[in-house]
Amino acid sequence: MVESPENLVLTYLRRIDEKVDRLAEDMREVKSRLGILESQYASLSNRLDRIDERVGRMENRLGLIDVS
């Protein structure tokens, strides 16, 4: 026997709702992981800036660059 149209619509709406809930959870996970990556990038960028400064000072002490 065929379900009534109302029940069929409710069935599809429940399925859609479940899929939206899964997508929302996936997005929360993606945002969390992206936040971690941003933090790691900022840390790495800081470290590279400090290394660049140190190399610049070494080049200056060794006379490898012109001071204008």
N, C-alpha and C positions, 0 to 999 in steps of 0.2 A: 504494500500500500504506500502511496506517495504521501510524504509529510505535507502538512499545510504550509502555504507560502510564508506565513508569519514565523513558524518554527524554523523554516529553512533560512530565512533572513537572520534570525537570532543565532542560528548555528554559525553562519558565515561571519557575523559580527563578533562572536566569541573567538573564532579563529584569528580574525584580524587583530583583536585586542591582545591575544596571546603573542602574536608576532610583534606587535608594537612594544609590548613589555620586554621581549627578548632584545629587540633593537635598542631600547632605552638602556638596558643593562650593559649591552655591548658598548654603547657610546660612553657610559660612565667609566668602563674599563679603559677604553681608548684614551679618554681625557686624562685619566690617572697616569697611564703610561707615558703620555705626551708630556705631562708635567714633570715626570721623573727625567725624561730626556732633556727637557729645557734646563732643568737644574744641573744636570751633568754637563751640558754644553756651556753653561755660564761658568762653571767651575774650571773646565778645560780652557776656556777663553781667558780667564783670569791667570791661570798658570802660564799660558803662552805669552801673555803680556809681560809677566815678570821675567820670563826667560829672555824675551826680546830686549828688555831693559838691561839685563845682566850682560848679554852679548854685546850690546852697544857700549857699555862701560869697558868691557874687555878690549874691544876694538879701539876705543879711545886711548886706553892705557898703552896698548901696543903700537899706537901710531898708525893704525891701518885705515883710519878715516880722517879726512880733512875737517878741522874745526873752523868754521867760518864765522 
